[in-house]
Amino acid sequence: LGRVLCNDTMRIFQQDNGFPVYIHTQPWSWKAILLYLSCGFKTQTSDTFSDYINDYAKAMEVLKRIMSDEQYHLLSEASEN
């Protein structure tokens, strides 16, 4: 259900030229993070939006402990500088 919702939402943004799209999430939502990566999202190493603080380095430390090596590698490759 999450993938369908994500794909449909992105299709709407694409039709309305509503990019960029940002999603804020927490490291303990690592399964959601993997879903977002598979839908084309990138992790932001320094960029931020609204009033959110970008805690990329802290989040990556947490994710390194809870993800498999393969999952963490995929996440690391999906970082935008």
C-alpha positions as CSV (number, residue, x, y, z in Angstrom):
1,L,0.0,0.0,0.0
2,G,2.8,2.4,0.9
3,R,4.5,2.0,-2.5
4,V,1.2,2.6,-4.4
5,L,0.5,5.7,-2.4
6,C,4.1,7.0,-2.9
7,N,4.0,6.4,-6.6
8,D,0.6,7.9,-7.1
9,T,1.6,11.0,-5.1
10,M,4.7,11.4,-7.1
11,R,2.8,11.1,-10.3
12,I,0.5,14.0,-9.1
13,F,3.5,16.1,-8.3
14,Q,5.0,15.4,-11.7
15,Q,1.8,16.3,-13.5
16,D,1.6,19.6,-11.6
17,N,5.3,20.3,-11.9
18,G,5.4,20.4,-8.1
19,F,9.1,19.5,-7.6
20,P,11.1,19.4,-5.4
21,V,9.4,17.0,-3.0
22,Y,10.8,16.5,0.5
23,I,9.9,13.9,3.1
24,H,11.0,14.2,6.7
25,T,11.3,10.9,8.6
26,Q,13.1,9.4,11.5
27,P,15.9,6.7,11.5
28,W,13.7,4.2,13.3
29,S,11.4,4.4,10.2
30,W,14.1,2.6,8.2
31,K,11.7,0.5,6.3
32,A,9.9,3.6,5.1
33,I,13.3,5.1,4.2
34,L,14.0,2.1,2.0
35,L,10.6,2.5,0.4
36,Y,11.3,6.2,-0.4
37,L,14.7,5.3,-1.9
38,S,13.0,2.7,-4.2
39,C,10.6,5.5,-5.3
40,G,13.5,7.7,-6.3
41,F,14.0,9.9,-3.3
42,K,17.6,10.8,-2.2
43,T,18.9,11.4,1.3
44,Q,19.9,15.0,1.9
45,T,23.3,15.4,3.6
46,S,22.9,19.1,4.3
47,D,19.7,20.5,2.6
48,T,16.7,21.1,4.7
49,F,13.2,22.6,4.5
50,S,10.6,24.3,6.7
51,D,11.8,24.4,10.3
52,Y,13.4,20.9,10.2
53,I,17.0,20.4,11.3
54,N,19.1,18.1,9.1
55,D,20.6,15.5,11.4
56,Y,22.0,13.4,8.6
57,A,25.2,12.4,10.4
58,K,23.4,11.3,13.5
59,A,20.7,9.5,11.5
60,M,23.3,7.6,9.5
61,E,25.0,6.4,12.7
62,V,21.7,5.0,13.9
63,L,20.8,3.5,10.6
64,K,24.3,1.8,10.4
65,R,23.4,-0.1,13.6
66,I,19.9,-1.2,12.6
67,M,20.2,-1.9,8.8
68,S,21.9,-4.7,7.1
69,D,25.2,-3.9,5.4
70,E,23.4,-4.2,2.0
71,Q,20.6,-1.8,3.0
72,Y,23.0,0.7,4.5
73,H,25.1,0.6,1.3
74,L,22.0,1.4,-0.8
75,L,21.2,4.3,1.5
76,S,24.8,5.6,1.4
77,E,24.7,5.6,-2.4
78,A,21.5,7.6,-2.4
79,S,22.9,10.6,-0.6
80,E,22.8,14.0,-2.4
81,N,25.4,16.5,-1.4
